[in-house]
Amino acid sequence: MTGFVGRVALVLTGVLSAAALAGCSVQPSGWGMVLGQAQSPVSEPSSSAPPPRPVEAPTETHQGKGNGSITLTWPEDVAGYLTFDCPHCSSNVVVNTDGDEGLLINAIGAYHGTVWFNVSEDAKPSHTFTVSANSSWTATITDHRALPAVTKAAPYEGKGDAVLKIPAGVTQGTFKTDSDGHSAVWVQGGGTMDLAVNQIGATTVTFNVPGPTLVAVEAYESKWTFTAS
C-alpha cells in the first residue's frame, strides 16, 4: 500500500519561514555547516574566539524491526543526515526526533530516503529517534561526506527524499517532477533555510542556489530531476 503523506508541520513551518525570508538574498553556506554559524571574513586570531564547529563525525548504523527507538551517539554540534531504509514496510513509516526538527519522515509503504537534522545552531539538537514501522529497518547516520554531489549543468535524477551537495559556481537550480504528489525543496544559505519549492502535482521551478551549499528534496516516492546551473 502506498500513498501521499506530507510532512504537514514541517511544510507549514517552511511556508512561514519562506514568507519571512522573501526578498532576502540567500548566501552560500558551504557543506556540512550548521546553520547560524558565523560566516565572517578572515581576521586576526583571538584567544576569546570560539573554535570552528566540526562538520565531520563517524558514521553510525542502527537496525530494528517494527516500532522502536534509536539512542544517538551523534555529536549534537554536527549536522547529520539520516538515510532510512524499510524496503518491506506496508503501513505507516514515521521517524520522529526529540530535537526541534520533530517529524523527519512520514510515509506509507516501502521507504528509502535521506533527510537532514541538527542543521540549525540555535535549535534543540537530536539525541533520540522514535521509529514507527511494521517491518525490518536500517537507519544510517552520516556527515556531509556521504551525500551525493551534483555536477553543474548535468541533470541529477532522484526519487523520494534526498539531500544533495551543490558545488561552488552554481547560482541556480531547476527542480522538475511529473508526480501528482507533494514536493518541497529546501536550500541552505548563509544561516538561513529557504523553502524554494512547495507544490502538489507536476511542476518545474527554477530558483536561486548559491553554491557551495546543500539542497534537501522532500518528495516521498516521486521521481524528480534537479539541474544545477
Disulfide bonds with the S-S distance in Angstrom:
Cys86-Cys89 1.84
